[in-house]
């Protein structure tokens, strides 16, 4: 198991990226409610991390 501080750092990084993505989504989808914006933000987060290779890099560095 990873040390708690490592997990906390990862959570902080994920949270900061999600804040940026949500900020952009919020500015683009003005007329939609928060639940739609949160869902779109989460979907974009996952798609971005998958297609940039960040998910693959993370798994290969931490779970091999």
C-alpha positions as CSV (number, residue, x, y, z in Angstrom):
1,X,0.0,0.0,0.0
2,X,1.2,3.5,-0.8
3,X,2.0,5.9,2.0
4,X,-0.9,8.2,3.0
5,X,1.1,11.3,2.0
6,X,1.5,9.9,-1.6
7,X,-2.2,9.3,-1.9
8,X,-2.9,12.8,-0.6
9,X,-0.6,14.3,-3.2
10,X,-2.2,12.4,-5.9
11,X,-5.7,13.4,-4.7
12,X,-4.5,17.1,-4.7
13,X,-3.2,16.8,-8.2
14,X,-6.5,15.2,-9.4
15,X,-8.5,17.8,-7.6
16,X,-6.6,20.7,-9.1
17,X,-7.0,19.4,-12.6
18,X,-10.7,18.9,-12.0
19,X,-11.1,22.5,-10.8
20,X,-9.5,23.8,-14.0
21,X,-11.7,21.5,-16.2
22,X,-14.9,22.4,-14.2
23,X,-14.0,26.1,-14.5
24,X,-13.8,25.8,-18.3
25,X,-17.0,23.7,-18.5
26,X,-18.8,26.1,-16.3
27,X,-17.9,29.0,-18.6
28,X,-19.0,27.1,-21.7
29,X,-22.2,25.6,-20.5
30,X,-23.8,28.6,-18.8
31,X,-27.4,27.5,-19.1
32,X,-27.0,23.9,-17.7
33,X,-27.3,22.9,-14.1
34,X,-24.4,22.0,-11.9
35,X,-25.0,18.2,-12.2
36,X,-24.7,18.3,-15.9
37,X,-21.5,20.4,-15.6
38,X,-20.0,18.0,-13.1
39,X,-20.8,15.0,-15.2
40,X,-19.2,16.7,-18.3
41,X,-16.2,17.7,-16.3
42,X,-15.7,14.1,-15.0
43,X,-16.1,12.7,-18.5
44,X,-13.6,15.2,-20.0
45,X,-11.1,14.5,-17.1
46,X,-11.2,10.8,-17.9
47,X,-11.0,11.2,-21.6
48,X,-8.1,13.6,-21.4
49,X,-6.1,11.4,-19.0
50,X,-6.8,8.3,-21.2
51,X,-5.9,9.8,-24.5
52,X,-2.8,11.7,-23.2
53,X,-1.4,8.5,-21.8
54,X,-1.4,9.7,-18.2
55,X,-3.5,6.7,-17.1
56,X,-1.0,4.3,-18.8
57,X,2.0,6.1,-17.3
58,X,0.4,6.1,-13.8
59,X,-0.4,2.4,-13.9
60,X,3.1,1.4,-15.3
61,X,4.9,3.5,-12.7
62,X,2.8,2.5,-9.6
63,X,1.4,-1.0,-10.3
64,X,4.1,-3.0,-12.0
